[in-house]
Amino acid sequence: MRRYTSALCAPALALALLAVAGCGGPKVVPVAGKVMVGGQPLTRGEVTFHPDGDTARSVSAAQPPRGKLDDKGQYTLTYQGKPGAPVGKYKVTVNPNAGLIPEAGKETAVPKIGFNMAYLDAASTQLQIEVKADAPAGHYDFSIPAQQ
């Protein structure tokens, strides 16, 4: 009888410990913003938040938070199927060509808005942000100067 009780208690105890430990991953908060290039909304592409510093320990670098830009330059991030991003520090990349399917015989190029290619790479981007649970309106908006 004692072995039977122990066999039932061990899995229940393990499940309880996992629930208390919060194995659901990092807390995800809503993140939405707008991207402007040279004062004009960037109307296509994708914004990606790359975990930086301590955030890289808890956020998947293989599947970072990202969101598609709409025709008004607005985006909403998703992370692992959930809307938003985990709280923490990030480097931000903007790729105007992400998700575009090139037409046969045509070359897909960066829009003619003077886009600085440094914003395509997490190693060279100058955009950095901290995702906060109580971020004010406009906190996740980015203004990229047009390259001459």
N, C-alpha and C positions, 0 to 999 in steps of 0.2 A: 504494500500500500504506500509506503514511504517513497519508493522509486517512482511510482506513478505520479504522485503529487509534485515531486521535483522535476519530472519531465515536463509537466504542464507549466510550472512556475518559471522555469528558465527562459522560454521564449517570450512569455508575458513580460518578464522583467527586462529583457533586451529591447522589446518594443517600447516600453515605458521610458527607458533611458534614451532611446533615439528621439522620442517625441520631446523630451525635456531638453535635449541637446540642440534642438532646432535644426534638424538635418534637411530642412526644406531649402537651404541655401541662403544667400544674403538677402536682406530686406530690399525690395524693389519699390521705388517711388516714381510717380509720374514725371516724365521729362518730355517737353515739347518746346519748340522754338522756331526761329526763322533765320535764314541765311541770306545775307545781302552781299553782293560783290559790286564794288564801285558804285554803291548807292542803289543798285537794282536787285530785286529778288532773284535768286538762283532758282530757276523753274524746272530743273531736272537734276537727277543724280541721287546721291546718298550721303548721309552724315553718319560717321562711326565714332563711338567713344571707346578709346583704347585705354584699358586700366593702367594706371601709373602709380609708382611707389607702392605703398602698403596695399592699395586696392588690388594690385595684380595678384596678391595671395588668395583673394576670395572670389575674383571675377574671372570667368573663362576668357583667356586671350584668343582662344580658337574661335569662339562665338561671342564677340563683344556686342554690347548694345548698339543697335543701328536703326536708322529710319530713312524712308524715302522722302525726297523733296517733292512737294506738289507744285501746281502752276502758280502759286503765290509765294513760293520759297519757304513754306512751312513744313515741319517734320514732327513726327512723334516717334520716340524710340521704343523698341521692344527688346527684351532680353529673355532668352530661353522660353519663348512663347508668351511671355507676360508683358503687358504694356509698362514701359518705364525702364529704369536702370537702377542697379544697386548704388547705395550711398557710397561716395568716395571720390577720389581724384582721377582725372582722365586727361589724355591728350586727344584732341579732336581732329579728325580728317574729314575732308569734303571731297567727294569724287563726282564731278558733273556727268561723267560717262557711265557710272555704275548702273547696271541693269539694262543698258541699251543693247538692243539686238541690231548689229550692223546689217544694212541691206546689201544684197549681193551686188558686187561691183562698186560699192561706195565705201569710202573710208569714214569711220566715226572719229570725229575730232572734238577737242575741248571747245566749248562755245566761244564765239568771238567776243568775249567780254573782258579780255585781259586777265584771265585766270592764272594765278601764280601756282605753278606745279608743286611748290613746297608743301602745299596743303593736302597733297595726295598721300603723303607718307607720315607715319607717326613719329619717325625719327627727325623729320625736318619741319613739321607743322609748328606754328607759333600759337595755335589755339589750345588753351588749357582751361579746364573748368572743374569745379567741385560740385558734384550732385549732392543736394541737401534735401532733407525731408520737408523743409519749410521755405523753399526758394521763392523769392518774390517774382512777380510777373516780369517777363523779359530777361530773366537770369540766363536762360539758355539760348538767347539770340546771339548771332555772330555777324560781325561786319568785316568783310575781307576787302582790303584795298585792291582796286584794279591795277594790274601790272601794265605799265606803259610799254 
